[in-house]
Structures are given as C-alpha cells and as structure tokens.
Amino acid sequence: MTTVNSSCMLCVWDCGIKATVEDGKLVKTEGMPEHPVSNGYVCPRGENLPHYVYSDSRLLYPYRRKNNGGLERISWDQALDICAENLTKVKEKYGSKALAIFCGSVGVENIEVAAFAQRFKSAYNTPNLLSVENICYRMRILARQLTFGRYTGEDYKEAECIILWGHNPDGSRKMLGDLIREKVANEKVELIVIDPKRTDLAKQGLHVPIRPGTDAALGLAMLNVIINEDRCDDEFVENYTKGFPELKEHIQQFTPEWASPITGIPVTEIKTIARIFAQSNAGCIIQGINTLDQHQNGFQNSRILSLLQIITGNIDKPGTWVTIPFLRMADLRLPMEEKPIGAEDYPIFHSVWGRVSPYGIATLFPKAVLEGTPYPMKASIVTAANPLVTYPDSHLYKKAFEALDFRVSIDPFINETAELSDVLLPACTFLEKDSLGYVYGVVNCEPYAMLRKRVIEPLGESKPDWWIWTELAKRMGMGEYFTWKSDEEIFDFLLEPSGIKDKLKSELGVYFADKGYYQYKTHPFPTPSKKIEIYSETLKEYGYDPLPGYMEPAQSPVSTPELYKEYPIILVSGARHEEYAHSQQRNIPALRALNPEPLAEMHPATAQRFGLVDGEQVRISTKIGSVKMRLKTTSDMMTGVVSVPHGWGMANVNEITNVETRERITAYPDFKAILVRVEPA
C-alpha cells in the first residue's frame, strides 16, 4: 500500500489530494492538508475518485460505429487508420477549414489536452479550434485585459469587504465558502451577496436579490453613488487611470432612482452597498463563473466590476484584485495565418493589441455545418467536451453533428456527443498519467504550480491525450511536429522556460513568483496609454461603447412584453452542485446517490400562481422546445424566477436555449435571463 501526493483535475480548482494505492489499484482519495492552496479540502467528486476511475461507463478500448448504429471494438491501429483516412479525405475534398476541433472545460484545466489540440489543428491547417472559451471565463479575461492590459484576479483572503456577485461558492468552490464563513464569524469581513437566490452564504451577510440580467444597472448606479458622494480614491485615480472625467460625466444618468425599478432593489439599498464597498480599505468583488457573462450585457458587466474596483483604489493590494504572474512555459502552438470562424464578426474575441487567440466562435458551428456559412464544416474531433449538452439549442447542435461526414471523440467516457461519433478513442484519466497542475494564477490568485503525479497505470487500452494526437498526426504525415515519446519529455519541454522544472519534480509544489502587490508603482500598465483605461479607445475603434452602459436582456418583461405574456417566468440556468462539474460525473453511481436528479427551484408564491406543486414534474418551455424536471419550492428564490442546473443529458436545459441570442463583443450565448413558461408535466 502506497500514498501518492497529487492533485485533482475534475474541475478548475485543482485541489491537492492524497491517493492511496493497494496492489496497483486506487482504493482511497482524501484531501492534502499540506497543500498551500486547498489546505486539505476535497469535494464529493474528489472523495469518490476511485468510483470515477473504475466506473462501469469508462471507455477502455477504441470503437467504431457500425452501419446499424452499434459499436464495434477495434484495435488502436485500426482506429487511427480510419481517422487518418477520413480526415485526409475531408481535407482533400473541402479544404482544411472543414475540420472543427472542440476542446472542453477539462481541456482548459488540462494543459496537455489544450496544447496538443492547438498543435494538431495548426499542423492540419484548420483555424477552427472551437473551445469552451466561447461560453466560459474568457469574456472576463478580455474585459480586464482591455482595462488593465493584463489579467487581474481576486485576492480575497485579506479582504475586508467581499461582494459575491452572482456567485455561490458552496456549489462549486466550497473552500472559498468556508473561508468566508470563518471571516464573517470572526468579524473580519463585511459580506454582500447579490443573487436572485438567498443562498446559505447570503444568510451570513447582506443579501441583495436582483432581477436576472440587470446587474449592469446596479453596478452603474453604484458607480454613480461612489463618484457623486466623493468616495473615490482620488490619488490612485489621478495617477494611474485614464478616462475618469469621461466616466464621471457618463455616470450621471445612471442614478439609484433610475436603477431601482429595473433591478427591483430599493434606492436606499443601492446606496448602502455602494457606501459599504467604497469605505472598505480592501474590497474584493468575486463574480460568478458565468452568471454575469452569459447574456447580452455580459462583457460590459465585467467592465463595470473592474471600474468599481478601480475608482475605490482596490487594485494590486492585499484583499483586492491583484496581478498574478503566469508560469513561463514553452508554447506548443504552430504559426497559423488563417483566422478561425467568427474572427471577422467578433474581432476583439480574436485579437487585442496583437495578442491573438486561437479560438473560433463555437456558437457559429451549426450554421457552418447546416448552411455552409461562411464555409462548410464537414468533420469534427471532440476532446474533453460534450457540446450536445453544454452549448445552446442542443437540437440544432445534434442536427449539425449528424450532418457531418466524419466525427471523432477522445474521452475517458462515452457522453452524448460521443454517441454520435464514428470513432471513439479512449483517453485515460488524469490519475493514469503525469501532468501539470496549474490553474491557480487565474482562478485562485496563487502563483503556485504542482506536478500532478500518475497514481495508477492506464486501465484497459486507454492512452494519454498527447499519445493519441501524436499517433494520429504521424499517420497523416505530420509526425515532424509531434516528436515526444513520454509524459516526462513533454513536461520537460513545457517547463524548460519556467526555471522550476527540477523543483516541481522533487517537491510538493512550488510558488514560482510573488503576487503583484503595488506593481503599478514601478511597472506601467501594459495598455496603449500605460495606464488603467477606464475609457477604452480600443472598444471605441471597433464600434463598441468605450464606457459601459445598460442593455435590457434580450428577453424580459420590459424588452419583450408580448413574449412575457406567453412566457411569464424568468429562467436562470447553470446552477452548480459539488457532485458534478458541467456535464460530467453523472454516470458515477456514488455521486448520483448524493444528487440523483435535476431540480427546478421556484418560490412557493410563484408556484402557487401557476398551479404548480412542490415535488411534482413540471414542463419548462420556450419557443424552441421544452424540458421536464422535478419542482422544488423554496422561499429563498426570488419570485417570478425559476433556477435550473445545467449539464444533465436526461433533462438538458439547453434544449430550450437559443444559439442566435449572442453577446455582441464575444458571441457568448444567453443562458441567464430567458423567458419561459412552467406548467404541470
């Protein structure tokens, strides 16, 4: 029996784990107390890693789809040859742009998956890497880069005031929730929670219920109060920002009296939360992973939160938003001149100040397949993703995938998208290979990295992702770009520029840099003006608003009153629970026992109004379609709202969302403020 120190990769938080192995089999996982970021915390997913890795639903061998729709087990040589032959045919007949490569959330957390998907797409000469970045997190990165010139993260540990804005850590980031509870209990933080639902953490502080999709109105009104009551950090604003006079003039129209009827928040409460935040010596807004992003005002929401931090001087000091240095690593990408789909229509998503993104606009994929616009797509490789469940209008995505000439899935499990694939290639899990645990800089605000050690040998004939991409590339005449032969060779190459390669191999992990406290005093901001850009000339040049304003949700009682008569409830989708990450882990019985089915949450008064009964099945409908779930009534939910989780194939909320409603700067879909009808099933 041995114990291996490693880290979990079932979500972005990458917590440290101790894995107990007996006779080559993983028998137990628990938190690692000495891990400096997670401090021994482990969620239900991490506790149940043995059930995950030995699940009956693991994909352990290559398969191909037979003509009758069934699966036939084949050898690796057969599988790779079939893939190479068909992908070559597509390239010869339609051109290289006809291949779309989907890379999902696990592929963002797993550097190896993302890096090799990017390298393969360039070697094949397709620009179309369609990533989860088009629906998750990249929006806020872009908004903050355009403001600060670099990404700033939430350094919440020393905060004196925390605003959880559309964020419920208990559903996805429990260690943060526990830290906040401890700080509240010790009277070390003032807590404000802005959310349509009164979460458990909201009960620990000041809860501010808000109409979904109107967060920008609240943020603008808070800016109005702070500026007009002279509660800004004048010295910081004067010395380190550009555009404050324009903001001061612009913000006069957005009074608390204007915002109150829009948001449903009393004028006095808007003023109160603005004053509490402004008077704090260390204020930190922590926004939800996607709650403020996934509707048409999403980009400007992130800009507004940045401005609240800026004008109060809550930048680059402990307990605020700080600049975190990124680990220097080798770049596996190959030069690519061709722009991906959507780059012309959404230029800022593609490139800012010469910083080019490799990602295309995934929400344009169905039109490319079904209509050939702007050009036809005929094949797909899906790695660590499940777009048939996670992207809007699932029926349309299914129709698009069915219309492709050839489909490949690379995954440890068979998911809804893989069920349509012509060839299924079994990737091993992170427990069965060496990799790098490093997502802390972006999401945990810690410049820390750790070698994620192999715990057990790969099950069946499953292989590391890098091996799959490499062997496929060799069969397609692209082997010169894929010369690595082992996990160790890859990470030696990746980590060579970092200066910490040897330390990572011998230690638990390593802090590779200091946090960027007060960095602005010695280093200019890497923007065109060398200052924080409150007023964005770049946004103006592209035809967007240089200062954020308010845009009513695409569907709402205000913007579409006739639709509201037919669909009189506001849907918020994407509620998270610790047992699952996105569309993953629902095939694990031990986790399903903890959270067996999706529940639609609604206030009892709303349920009574529409003749709905707690515990019964309800049908939730839009003009696109309907989905059934069990109803759970709770007085914690705002009236007139229904909240549902995402990621359930059996009750997929994206069967009723619309791919055509997109945020105009980044093309993010609208998942967070949709009008629906709810009735007995």
ZALOSE-855713 format. One line per field, with one value per residue (C-alpha): residue number from 0; x, y, z. Coordinates in Angstrom, 2 decimals, padded with zeros to 5 digits. Example, Ala and Ser with C-alpha at 12.3 -4.5 7.8 and 13.67 -1.06 7.14 Angstrom:
num (0/1)
x (012.30/013.67)
y (-004.50/-001.06)
z (007.80/007.14)
This chain:
num (0/1/2/3/4/5/6/7/8/9/10/11/12/13/14/15/16/17/18/19/20/21/22/23/24/25/26/27/28/29/30/31/32/33/34/35/36/37/38/39/40/41/42/43/44/45/46/47/48/49/50/51/52/53/54/55/56/57/58/59/60/61/62/63/64/65/66/67/68/69/70/71/72/73/74/75/76/77/78/79/80/81/82/83/84/85/86/87/88/89/90/91/92/93/94/95/96/97/98/99/100/101/102/103/104/105/106/107/108/109/110/111/112/113/114/115/116/117/118/119/120/121/122/123/124/125/126/127/128/129/130/131/132/133/134/135/136/137/138/139/140/141/142/143/144/145/146/147/148/149/150/151/152/153/154/155/156/157/158/159/160/161/162/163/164/165/166/167/168/169/170/171/172/173/174/175/176/177/178/179/180/181/182/183/184/185/186/187/188/189/190/191/192/193/194/195/196/197/198/199/200/201/202/203/204/205/206/207/208/209/210/211/212/213/214/215/216/217/218/219/220/221/222/223/224/225/226/227/228/229/230/231/232/233/234/235/236/237/238/239/240/241/242/243/244/245/246/247/248/249/250/251/252/253/254/255/256/257/258/259/260/261/262/263/264/265/266/267/268/269/270/271/272/273/274/275/276/277/278/279/280/281/282/283/284/285/286/287/288/289/290/291/292/293/294/295/296/297/298/299/300/301/302/303/304/305/306/307/308/309/310/311/312/313/314/315/316/317/318/319/320/321/322/323/324/325/326/327/328/329/330/331/332/333/334/335/336/337/338/339/340/341/342/343/344/345/346/347/348/349/350/351/352/353/354/355/356/357/358/359/360/361/362/363/364/365/366/367/368/369/370/371/372/373/374/375/376/377/378/379/380/381/382/383/384/385/386/387/388/389/390/391/392/393/394/395/396/397/398/399/400/401/402/403/404/405/406/407/408/409/410/411/412/413/414/415/416/417/418/419/420/421/422/423/424/425/426/427/428/429/430/431/432/433/434/435/436/437/438/439/440/441/442/443/444/445/446/447/448/449/450/451/452/453/454/455/456/457/458/459/460/461/462/463/464/465/466/467/468/469/470/471/472/473/474/475/476/477/478/479/480/481/482/483/484/485/486/487/488/489/490/491/492/493/494/495/496/497/498/499/500/501/502/503/504/505/506/507/508/509/510/511/512/513/514/515/516/517/518/519/520/521/522/523/524/525/526/527/528/529/530/531/532/533/534/535/536/537/538/539/540/541/542/543/544/545/546/547/548/549/550/551/552/553/554/555/556/557/558/559/560/561/562/563/564/565/566/567/568/569/570/571/572/573/574/575/576/577/578/579/580/581/582/583/584/585/586/587/588/589/590/591/592/593/594/595/596/597/598/599/600/601/602/603/604/605/606/607/608/609/610/611/612/613/614/615/616/617/618/619/620/621/622/623/624/625/626/627/628/629/630/631/632/633/634/635/636/637/638/639/640/641/642/643/644/645/646/647/648/649/650/651/652/653/654/655/656/657/658/659/660/661/662/663/664/665/666/667/668/669/670/671/672/673/674/675/676/677/678/679/680)
x (000.00/001.39/000.20/000.76/000.54/-001.13/-003.90/-007.45/-008.41/-012.16/-012.64/-010.68/-009.74/-007.16/-007.20/-004.39/-005.20/-003.62/-004.28/-003.94/-002.96/-003.05/-001.70/-001.78/-005.40/-006.66/-008.63/-009.00/-008.61/-008.65/-007.62/-003.99/-003.63/-000.18/-001.37/-000.98/-004.00/-006.70/-005.45/-006.85/-010.24/-011.76/-015.25/-017.52/-016.01/-012.52/-013.60/-015.14/-012.23/-011.97/-015.60/-014.78/-011.72/-013.24/-016.68/-018.52/-019.07/-015.35/-014.30/-011.34/-010.90/-011.19/-014.53/-016.08/-019.72/-021.30/-023.87/-026.67/-025.61/-023.97/-020.35/-017.63/-014.40/-011.30/-007.54/-005.69/-004.07/-007.47/-008.98/-006.15/-006.03/-009.77/-009.42/-006.42/-008.10/-011.34/-009.75/-007.47/-010.47/-012.26/-009.19/-008.70/-012.37/-013.36/-010.12/-008.54/-011.01/-013.72/-012.39/-013.63/-011.87/-013.92/-011.97/-013.97/-013.54/-011.33/-009.18/-008.71/-007.71/-005.57/-002.74/-001.70/-005.14/-005.46/-001.85/-001.95/-005.38/-003.97/-000.81/-002.76/-005.20/-002.33/-000.46/-003.67/-004.02/-007.51/-008.01/-011.15/-010.47/-013.91/-013.38/-015.36/-013.64/-016.52/-019.01/-016.88/-014.49/-012.61/-015.05/-013.92/-010.28/-010.75/-012.67/-009.97/-007.16/-008.75/-008.97/-005.70/-003.63/-003.28/-005.47/-006.21/-007.61/-009.48/-007.07/-009.87/-008.04/-007.22/-010.39/-012.33/-015.39/-016.40/-019.20/-020.28/-021.88/-023.89/-021.56/-022.42/-019.12/-020.95/-021.99/-018.58/-015.87/-016.66/-013.25/-013.92/-017.33/-015.78/-013.11/-015.79/-017.83/-014.78/-014.04/-017.68/-017.70/-014.56/-015.96/-013.09/-015.19/-018.39/-020.23/-022.66/-024.35/-026.06/-028.15/-031.78/-031.49/-030.83/-028.01/-026.62/-023.79/-026.30/-027.79/-024.40/-024.35/-026.41/-028.49/-029.45/-031.96/-031.84/-033.85/-031.75/-029.88/-029.98/-026.63/-025.20/-027.89/-026.96/-023.23/-023.70/-025.83/-023.15/-020.58/-022.93/-023.18/-019.46/-018.43/-021.08/-020.54/-016.79/-015.91/-013.25/-009.55/-008.60/-004.83/-004.97/-007.46/-005.45/-002.07/-002.87/-006.03/-007.19/-010.77/-012.17/-013.61/-015.49/-016.79/-017.93/-019.97/-021.26/-022.41/-024.74/-027.64/-027.46/-028.88/-030.10/-033.59/-033.16/-031.76/-034.23/-037.29/-035.05/-033.32/-036.04/-033.58/-034.67/-032.82/-031.62/-030.14/-028.26/-026.72/-025.90/-023.95/-022.09/-021.02/-020.01/-017.79/-016.29/-015.34/-013.54/-009.75/-009.67/-012.73/-013.00/-015.82/-015.96/-018.21/-019.81/-018.03/-020.55/-023.58/-022.74/-021.27/-023.85/-026.26/-026.02/-024.69/-022.01/-018.84/-019.82/-020.76/-017.12/-016.01/-018.35/-016.97/-013.46/-014.43/-015.87/-012.54/-010.56/-012.27/-012.12/-008.39/-008.94/-006.27/-002.94/-003.05/-003.84/-007.52/-008.41/-007.82/-004.15/-001.92/-000.74/002.33/001.84/004.16/006.55/006.08/007.05/004.39/003.24/001.25/002.37/002.12/-001.33/-002.25/-005.81/-008.35/-010.94/-014.65/-016.15/-012.90/-014.22/-017.56/-016.10/-012.61/-011.87/-012.53/-009.90/-007.22/-006.44/-003.33/-001.67/-002.46/-004.09/-006.49/-006.53/-010.26/-013.12/-016.74/-018.32/-021.85/-021.43/-020.70/-024.28/-024.69/-021.35/-022.39/-026.02/-025.82/-022.17/-021.83/-019.22/-017.87/-018.80/-017.60/-017.61/-015.70/-015.12/-012.76/-014.23/-011.78/-012.73/-016.04/-019.74/-021.18/-024.52/-025.26/-023.24/-023.98/-027.27/-030.06/-028.96/-031.38/-029.61/-026.15/-027.30/-028.62/-025.28/-023.20/-025.41/-024.82/-021.02/-019.16/-016.93/-016.80/-014.15/-014.42/-011.45/-012.65/-012.44/-016.23/-018.99/-021.06/-023.98/-021.70/-019.58/-022.74/-022.87/-019.18/-017.88/-014.73/-014.30/-010.75/-010.28/-008.28/-007.02/-007.94/-005.58/-004.96/-003.30/-000.65/001.79/000.68/000.90/-001.45/-001.50/-004.66/-004.15/-002.99/-006.25/-008.86/-007.29/-004.97/-001.99/001.25/001.64/002.25/002.42/003.33/000.20/001.66/000.46/-001.36/-002.13/-001.37/-003.89/-006.87/-007.61/-006.11/-006.73/-003.94/-002.77/-004.18/-000.76/-000.15/-003.46/-002.77/000.81/-000.06/-002.87/-000.54/002.08/-000.43/-001.37/002.19/002.50/004.86/007.61/005.55/004.98/008.31/007.72/007.74/006.73/004.96/008.34/009.63/006.55/006.70/010.45/009.80/006.84/008.62/012.05/011.47/009.97/013.14/011.26/011.30/013.56/011.80/008.45/009.79/011.19/008.76/005.09/004.72/006.29/005.41/007.13/006.62/005.28/001.88/001.89/001.16/001.59/003.17/001.75/004.20/007.17/005.67/003.30/000.10/000.59/-002.16/-001.66/-001.81/000.32/-002.49/-005.69/-008.12/-011.45/-012.42/-011.43/-010.29/-009.85/-013.51/-014.46/-012.27/-014.14/-017.52/-018.34/-019.16/-015.92/-017.74/-020.18/-023.87/-027.00/-028.73/-032.01/-031.94/-032.91/-035.97/-037.60/-040.86/-039.51/-037.84/-040.36/-043.67/-045.75/-043.46/-043.64/-047.42/-046.91/-043.74/-044.14/-041.25/-037.55/-035.26/-031.74/-029.79/-026.48/-026.99/-023.99/-023.67/-020.49/-021.22/-020.85/-018.76/-020.63/-021.89/-019.53/-019.77/-023.49/-022.51/-020.93/-023.50/-021.84/-022.32/-025.80/-026.80/-025.88/-027.64/-029.96/-031.81/-032.03/-034.43/-036.12/-036.19/-039.01/-040.56/-043.78/-045.78/-044.68/-045.57/-049.00/-049.64/-049.17/-050.78/-047.54/-046.91/-043.63/-042.09/-044.03/-042.70/-043.04/-042.52/-040.35/-040.89/-039.65/-040.48/-037.62/-038.77/-039.37/-037.65/-039.05/-037.74/-038.98/-040.03/-038.52/-040.16/-038.08/-038.71/-035.04/-035.73/-036.85/-040.47/-041.07/-037.86/-037.05/-033.48/-032.33/-028.99/-027.11/-025.24/-027.99/-028.42/-031.68/-033.12/-030.98/-031.82/-030.03/-032.88/-034.72/-031.90/-031.25/-027.95/-028.95/-029.04/-025.40/-023.43/-022.19/-018.48/-017.66/-020.68/-021.44/-024.90/-027.72/-028.18/-029.05/-032.14/-034.65/-038.44/-040.15/-043.49/-043.68/-046.66/-047.51/-045.87)
y (000.00/003.41/007.01/009.38/013.16/014.59/017.00/016.54/017.65/017.15/020.91/024.12/024.40/021.60/020.67/018.66/015.02/012.03/008.89/005.51/002.66/-001.03/-003.70/-001.21/-000.20/003.16/002.48/005.86/009.61/012.36/015.99/017.02/019.18/020.43/021.72/025.53/026.40/023.83/023.19/019.68/020.41/017.83/017.84/014.81/014.37/014.17/011.79/009.48/009.33/005.52/005.26/007.65/005.87/002.37/003.34/000.76/003.51/004.03/003.89/001.48/000.42/002.03/001.56/002.38/002.96/000.22/000.87/-000.26/002.30/-000.16/-000.06/-002.48/-002.80/-002.36/-002.07/001.21/000.73/000.27/003.24/005.63/004.47/005.07/008.55/009.41/008.19/010.09/013.31/013.29/012.79/015.76/017.94/016.96/017.42/020.51/022.08/022.08/024.61/021.96/020.31/021.68/020.65/021.04/021.33/021.39/022.55/019.65/020.61/024.06/022.75/020.05/021.95/018.86/018.45/022.08/022.38/019.29/020.13/023.53/022.00/019.42/021.95/024.07/021.05/020.03/023.71/024.29/027.53/026.19/025.29/025.69/025.86/026.23/029.65/030.86/030.26/030.36/032.76/034.24/037.15/038.45/037.89/040.04/042.74/043.00/042.91/045.80/047.73/046.87/045.48/042.26/039.89/040.72/038.14/038.19/038.10/037.59/036.18/039.59/041.33/043.48/043.62/040.84/041.11/037.73/038.90/036.07/033.58/030.71/029.07/026.27/024.86/024.82/026.26/025.22/026.05/029.72/029.49/028.04/030.76/033.46/031.87/031.89/035.54/036.51/034.59/036.41/039.77/040.19/040.87/042.58/040.27/041.34/038.74/039.89/037.00/036.17/033.34/033.73/031.23/029.92/032.43/035.21/034.45/035.23/038.80/041.37/039.69/041.80/039.97/041.25/040.66/038.35/040.15/043.62/043.54/046.28/048.70/048.05/048.41/051.69/053.08/052.09/053.97/056.96/056.94/056.47/059.20/061.77/061.29/061.76/058.32/057.59/057.04/060.33/059.82/056.40/057.55/060.67/058.96/055.59/055.82/057.38/058.45/059.24/062.67/060.97/058.34/060.99/062.73/059.47/058.07/060.96/059.38/056.13/057.18/054.79/056.11/055.02/051.59/050.68/049.85/048.00/045.77/045.52/046.81/049.74/053.03/053.05/049.56/050.50/053.43/051.29/048.60/051.24/053.02/049.83/048.80/052.25/052.80/049.45/049.51/046.22/045.48/042.47/041.66/037.95/037.38/034.09/031.84/032.62/034.25/037.79/036.71/034.60/037.22/040.21/042.69/040.26/041.96/045.34/043.70/042.68/046.19/047.68/045.47/046.49/050.17/049.67/048.19/050.93/054.09/052.85/052.08/048.37/047.26/045.47/045.49/042.62/041.74/043.31/042.49/041.84/040.97/037.37/036.41/033.46/030.48/030.75/027.69/026.64/027.25/024.18/026.25/026.44/029.58/030.00/032.86/031.76/033.25/030.99/031.18/034.35/036.34/038.97/039.39/039.33/040.82/041.55/037.93/037.00/039.62/042.50/044.65/041.89/039.20/036.59/033.98/030.52/030.09/030.36/031.22/027.88/029.29/029.70/025.99/024.82/027.42/026.44/022.78/023.13/026.18/026.29/029.80/031.26/027.97/024.31/022.24/018.51/016.79/017.12/015.95/016.43/016.19/016.54/018.12/017.40/020.18/018.39/019.13/022.25/024.50/026.34/024.83/021.20/020.04/022.24/021.04/017.43/018.07/019.66/016.78/014.25/016.10/015.84/013.41/012.17/012.51/011.52/011.55/011.50/010.98/008.62/008.15/007.86/011.04/012.34/013.76/010.62/008.61/010.25/009.70/007.37/006.55/006.64/006.88/006.10/008.75/007.80/009.94/012.36/009.68/007.50/009.91/012.60/016.15/019.67/021.12/024.84/026.89/028.75/032.03/032.65/031.27/031.07/034.06/031.99/031.79/028.13/025.03/021.32/018.18/016.06/012.60/009.38/007.35/004.13/002.68/003.35/001.00/-001.21/000.27/003.89/006.30/009.81/012.52/013.56/009.99/009.94/013.25/012.20/008.84/010.34/013.08/010.52/008.64/011.87/012.86/015.43/013.47/016.09/018.29/015.54/014.07/013.48/009.90/010.16/012.27/013.27/014.52/016.67/018.35/018.82/020.72/022.69/023.66/024.46/028.26/028.24/027.72/025.45/022.15/020.29/021.72/020.51/017.01/016.87/018.93/019.01/022.09/025.48/029.15/030.40/034.15/036.73/038.31/041.63/043.90/047.61/046.63/049.76/051.92/050.52/048.98/050.83/049.06/047.30/049.28/051.75/054.63/052.79/053.46/051.72/052.53/053.48/054.94/052.39/053.87/050.32/049.48/052.76/051.98/048.73/050.42/049.40/051.61/052.94/053.28/050.62/051.25/049.25/046.94/045.29/041.47/040.24/038.64/040.35/041.86/045.20/044.41/041.81/042.44/040.42/037.41/037.87/037.41/033.95/033.07/034.88/033.44/034.36/031.34/031.30/028.22/026.81/026.25/024.27/021.45/019.99/016.46/017.45/019.66/020.82/017.69/015.32/012.66/011.92/008.43/007.75/005.94/007.11/010.74/010.18/008.79/012.18/014.24/011.95/014.33/017.93/020.18/023.37/025.82/028.32/030.47/028.93/032.05/031.71/028.01/028.73/031.41/028.91/025.91/024.04/021.63/021.01/017.63/017.09/017.04/020.30/021.21/024.27/025.67/028.33/028.79/026.38/023.42/022.08/020.12/018.27/018.45/017.96/021.15/022.23/025.20/027.38/030.78/031.55/032.05/035.42/035.46/035.27/033.31/029.63/028.37/025.11/023.26/022.57/019.51/016.89/014.86/013.42/016.92/019.20/022.86/023.69/022.09/025.37/027.95/029.92/029.93/033.08/035.33/036.31/038.97/041.33/041.55/037.92/036.00/034.41/032.78/033.80/031.21/033.53/035.61/033.76/033.94/030.58/029.02/026.46/024.14/020.70/017.96)
z (000.00/-001.01/-000.85/-003.75/-003.40/-006.47/-007.42/-008.66/-012.16/-012.10/-012.10/-012.37/-008.67/-008.88/-005.15/-003.61/-002.91/-001.19/-003.23/-001.55/-003.88/-002.91/-005.25/-008.12/-007.54/-006.29/-003.12/-001.43/-002.00/000.59/000.89/001.29/004.44/003.44/000.06/000.37/-001.78/-000.96/002.61/002.84/001.32/-001.00/-002.54/-003.14/-006.62/-005.16/-002.41/-004.99/-007.43/-007.07/-008.24/-011.08/-012.42/-012.13/-013.39/-015.50/-018.06/-018.71/-022.36/-022.24/-025.87/-029.31/-031.04/-034.39/-035.20/-037.33/-040.04/-037.73/-035.11/-032.72/-031.58/-032.64/-030.68/-032.86/-032.35/-031.96/-035.36/-036.99/-035.17/-036.01/-039.63/-040.03/-038.54/-040.69/-043.86/-043.31/-042.08/-045.12/-047.43/-045.86/-046.26/-049.89/-050.83/-048.85/-047.60/-044.15/-042.69/-042.92/-039.72/-036.38/-033.15/-029.97/-026.70/-023.46/-019.89/-018.85/-021.81/-020.34/-016.93/-018.53/-020.24/-022.19/-023.78/-024.81/-026.02/-028.23/-029.66/-030.67/-032.14/-034.16/-035.58/-036.91/-038.29/-040.11/-041.10/-039.77/-037.81/-036.20/-032.59/-031.01/-027.28/-024.10/-024.03/-026.21/-023.38/-020.22/-018.46/-021.44/-021.55/-018.17/-019.10/-022.22/-020.35/-017.70/-020.26/-022.15/-018.88/-017.14/-020.02/-018.06/-016.14/-012.52/-010.10/-006.80/-003.86/-001.36/001.68/003.19/002.01/004.48/002.24/-000.14/-002.69/-004.01/-007.24/-008.77/-007.10/-004.77/-003.76/-001.95/-005.32/-006.95/-004.71/-001.16/000.27/-000.58/001.07/004.23/004.29/004.03/006.83/009.06/008.28/008.94/012.23/013.34/012.17/009.71/006.63/005.56/003.20/000.47/-001.75/-004.96/-006.22/-007.14/-004.60/-000.89/-000.68/002.58/002.38/001.67/005.08/006.62/005.31/003.40/000.69/-002.33/-004.58/-008.17/-011.33/-013.53/-016.30/-014.73/-012.90/-015.12/-013.93/-010.31/-011.00/-012.87/-010.04/-007.51/-009.61/-009.58/-005.78/-005.16/-007.62/-006.69/-002.96/-003.49/-002.15/-004.79/-004.17/-005.82/-005.70/-007.33/-009.97/-010.79/-011.09/-012.60/-014.71/-017.97/-018.67/-015.22/-016.24/-019.07/-016.65/-014.18/-016.85/-018.32/-014.98/-014.11/-016.00/-014.01/-010.65/-007.96/-008.68/-012.31/-011.38/-008.66/-010.83/-013.31/-010.75/-008.11/-005.46/-003.24/-003.71/-000.11/-000.50/-003.68/-001.83/001.19/-000.67/-002.70/000.50/002.30/-000.60/-001.11/002.52/002.85/002.87/000.96/-001.15/-003.41/-005.84/-006.67/-009.64/-010.57/-013.02/-015.78/-014.18/-015.30/-018.65/-020.40/-021.68/-023.98/-021.40/-020.21/-021.45/-020.06/-016.75/-016.33/-017.27/-014.65/-011.88/-012.91/-012.66/-009.17/-008.05/-009.81/-008.57/-004.96/-005.27/-004.72/-007.17/-006.58/-002.81/-000.43/-000.29/-003.65/-007.33/-007.97/-010.88/-010.79/-012.83/-015.15/-015.23/-018.16/-020.35/-023.86/-026.50/-028.44/-030.90/-034.51/-036.68/-038.19/-040.52/-041.31/-038.91/-037.24/-037.83/-036.34/-036.21/-038.63/-036.88/-033.35/-033.80/-030.12/-029.19/-031.77/-031.12/-028.75/-029.28/-031.29/-028.72/-030.93/-029.59/-031.20/-030.58/-033.04/-032.27/-031.36/-031.49/-035.27/-035.79/-036.60/-039.33/-040.89/-040.99/-041.99/-044.26/-045.32/-043.87/-044.05/-045.44/-044.93/-041.98/-042.62/-039.79/-036.06/-033.36/-029.89/-027.00/-023.33/-024.35/-024.73/-026.92/-027.40/-023.74/-022.97/-025.97/-026.62/-028.72/-028.31/-031.01/-033.54/-032.45/-032.71/-036.20/-037.13/-035.78/-037.54/-040.82/-040.63/-042.89/-040.05/-036.24/-033.69/-029.89/-027.49/-023.92/-020.93/-021.12/-023.69/-023.46/-025.50/-028.21/-028.37/-029.02/-032.45/-033.22/-035.95/-033.95/-030.16/-028.80/-025.07/-023.24/-019.80/-016.80/-015.08/-012.44/-015.06/-016.37/-015.26/-015.96/-014.61/-012.01/-012.74/-012.84/-009.59/-011.08/-012.89/-010.53/-007.07/-007.38/-006.27/-008.34/-007.49/-009.62/-008.85/-010.76/-010.98/-010.48/-012.04/-009.40/-011.31/-014.72/-017.54/-017.50/-020.49/-023.63/-022.69/-023.59/-022.61/-024.84/-026.13/-027.36/-029.25/-031.02/-031.76/-033.29/-035.36/-036.61/-037.64/-039.76/-041.50/-042.41/-039.62/-037.38/-037.62/-035.29/-032.73/-031.61/-027.89/-026.62/-022.94/-020.33/-018.95/-022.31/-022.80/-019.45/-019.60/-022.82/-021.45/-018.24/-019.65/-019.66/-016.16/-014.11/-011.69/-013.59/-011.15/-008.09/-009.35/-009.68/-006.18/-004.11/-003.25/-005.43/-005.74/-005.62/-008.75/-008.15/-005.74/-006.07/-007.89/-004.93/-005.79/-009.09/-010.71/-008.71/-010.62/-013.79/-016.14/-017.10/-020.48/-022.22/-025.09/-022.59/-019.98/-017.51/-016.47/-019.27/-017.76/-021.14/-023.78/-027.07/-028.34/-027.83/-029.48/-032.52/-033.03/-032.79/-029.22/-026.24/-024.68/-021.36/-020.18/-020.26/-019.61/-022.08/-021.13/-021.52/-024.99/-023.40/-020.45/-019.20/-020.47/-023.81/-025.00/-023.18/-025.66/-025.26/-021.48/-021.60/-023.10/-021.15/-017.81/-015.76/-015.94/-016.28/-014.84/-015.94/-014.74/-011.02/-009.78/-007.28/-005.85/-007.02/-010.68/-012.95/-016.05/-017.89/-016.08/-013.34/-013.59/-014.71/-011.28/-009.04/-005.81/-006.86/-008.27/-004.88/-003.36/-006.03/-008.01/-010.33/-011.54/-009.66/-010.84/-007.91/-007.54/-004.82/-003.38/-004.34/-007.96/-007.95/-006.48/-009.08/-011.90/-010.22/-009.58/-006.71/-004.90/-005.74/-008.97/-012.52/-014.45/-018.08/-018.75/-022.25/-024.65/-028.33/-029.14/-027.07/-023.58/-020.84/-017.81/-014.24/-010.73/-008.96/-005.66/-003.97/-001.69/-000.16/-000.80/-004.53/-005.84/-007.03/-010.75/-011.33/-011.90/-011.48/-013.07/-013.20/-016.42/-017.63/-017.33/-020.52/-019.19/-018.62/-020.72/-020.23/-023.48/-025.38/-024.71/-025.06/-028.23/-030.14/-032.05/-028.98/-028.52/-026.67/-029.36/-028.47/-027.64/-029.03/-025.65/-025.63/-023.31/-020.56/-017.68/-018.47/-020.64/-020.59/-020.07/-019.28/-016.45/-016.20/-014.81/-016.90)
